[in-house]
Amino acid sequence: MENTSHKIITISRQIGSGGAYVGQQLAKKLNFSYVDREIISQAAKEFSMLEEDLESRDEKVPSFWQSFLQSSICSPDVYLPPQVFVPTEEAIFKVESEIIKGIAKDRSAIIIGRCGSHILRDNPNHISIFLHAESQFRQKRIKALYHLSNIEAHKMLEQSDDERARYHQLLTGKSWSDATQYDLCMNTSKLGIDFSIELIAQILNTHSPLLDSR
């Protein structure tokens, strides 16, 4: 029988909105596991790939040209030098979904990204959160975190938003930023990241029966 004492919080987030930091701090406050790179590590082992190779595909859909090259590997009409096995986005999603479901059965955890909110949508012990923020706020944080210029930070922000939106649409058939998919949506640029953490923790502790038995 599935252990119903394990509680899961998934956090979907725009880059620069503080998703990883919020997740880490909530995990400490709630005594939950924080799960991010663990998913990549386990999936890489499943595919016999290096973690960094799989990470380069993380929450991204390849461009048309990348897809063409990948499909051409098996085409007798196109010669390409031998390449290592490259799993499709659907294959990666399937494996990561099983990993996420396994974590949900194993322990209480906060899971970052990777369509976790969709994968665990039918889990009665799951609360989904979406964090977003204004572009200027996110760009400033990205610039500081990654030591980028204004132009580089802006480009990174736009590229990440586009990749995550297309990835989510492809694999779930739903819009990534649609608030109706989530139990709680927060604008961290309006509330501040630290206050957002305190507010989420207070909401979960006060109003969520899911955390009563943790």
N, C-alpha and C positions, 0 to 999 in steps of 0.2 A: 504494500500500500504506500502511496506517495506521502512523504512527510509534509504535512500541511503547516508545520511550524517555520518552514523556510520562507522568508519574505524577500521579494525582489523589487528593486527600484531601477527602472531604465531611464537613462538620460540621453535624449537626442539634443543636439546643440548646433548652433551656428559657430563657425570658427571665430575665436576672439571674444565669445560671450562668457567664457570662464567655465565651460562644462567640465573639464578634467579637474580643475581646482575645486569646484563645487562638489563634485562626486567624491573626491578624496577627503574633503573635510566632513561631508555627511557620513561617509563610511566610518570615520573616527568617532563621530558623535553617537552614531547608532550601533557601533560595534559590528558592522557589516564588513564583508570582504569587498575590496575595490577591484573590479575586473575590467581590464582594458587590453593590455598587451598579452595577457594570458590566452586570449582567444586567438590572436595571431600565432602565438607559439604553438598551441595545440593544432591549429589548422595547418601550419607549415609542416609539422611532423606527419600529418595525414597525407599530405601531398609530396612528402620527401623533398621539400623545398627549403631554401634558406629563409629565415624570418624576414630579412630585409627585402628579398624578392617579392614575397607575398605582401609585405607592408606597402610596397609601391603600388599595389592594386587595391589597397584598403579603401572601401566605400567610394570606389570610382568605377566609371564605365569607360572602356577604351574608346578612343576616337575612331572614326570610320577607317582611317588608314591603318591603325593598329589592328582593328578587327579584320581588315582585308588580309594583312600579313599573316595573322593567326590562322584564318581559314585557308590560306594558300599553302600552308604547310602540308596539307593532305591532297592538294590538287596536282594531278599529273602534268598539267600544262604550265605550271609555274615552278621554276627552279629557285630554291632558296637553300642556303647552307643548312646543315643539320642544326636543330635547335632543341633545347630542353623542353620537357613537357610544360605547357602553360594551361592551367585549368581555366574554364570559362567562369564568368561572373556567377552564373547559375550554380555551377559546381561548388564554388567557394561559399556561396550563400547557403547551400544545402548543408555543407560540413559545419560552417559556423553556427547555423541554426541548431544543429544537434549538440554542439558544444555548449551553446547558451542554455538550451533546455536541460542539459546535464548539470550545469552549474546551478540552475534553479532548483533541481531536485536534491542537490548535494548540500547547499548552505545558503544562508541569507546573504545577499550581495547587491551591490550597486554596479550595474552594467552600463558601459558607455558606448553609445552609437550602434552601428552595424544592424540597424532595423530591429533592435531588441524589443522596442515597443510593439512592433507588429508580430514578431515571432512569439512573444509571450502574451498576446492580446487575450487569449482565452484562459490564462492562468489566474485563478481567483485571488492569488496572493501577490499580485503584481500591481504596482503603481507606475504610470509613465509620466515623465516630465519632459517638457520642451523648453530649452533656454534660448532666447534670442536677445539681440541688442541692436542699438542704432549703429549705422555704418561707421561713423566717425569714432565712436567709442571702441568698436572692434578693431578698426584700423590702427588706432593708437596702441592698443594692447599687442597686436600682432607685430607692429614695428619694434616695440620694446622687447618682446619675448624672443624674436628671431633675428634681431639686429638688422632690420631692413630699412630701406629708404621709403619715403611716402609712396612713391610710384610702385615699388616692389610689394609693399604691404597691401596696397589697393588691389593690385593684380592677384595676389595670393587670396585675398578675401573673395573676389569675384569668381576665381577659378574653383575654390573650395565649395562655395555656395552652389555653383553650377554642377559640379561633380556629384555632390551629395544629393542634390535634387534629382538628377537623372538616375543615379543609382537606386534611390528609394522608389522612384516611379517605375523603373524597370522591374524591380524584384517584388514590389508589393502592389503595384497598380494604383497607388495612392500618392497624393501630393505630400511631400516631406513636411511642408510648413503648415499644413491644414490642422488647425487647433482642435478640431473634433476628434482627431486620432489620439489625443493625449488627455490625461486626467488633470494635469496642471501645466499651465504655460506662464513663463515669467520673463519680463524684460529686465535683464540685469543692469542695463545702462541707466534705467530709471530708478531702480531700487538700490543699486550698488551690489557688488558681488558678495561682500561679507553679510550684509543685511539679508540678501536673498538666501544665503545658507541658513541663517538663523530663522527666517520666516518658514522655509521649507521644513526644517526640523520641527518647528513649533506646530505647523499644520499636521505633519505626520504623527507627532506624539499626541496631539490633542484631539484630532478629528478622525484619525484612521484606525479602524479596528484591526487592520492588517498587522499593526506593530504591537498589539496588546500582548501577544504571547511570545515575543522575541526573547 
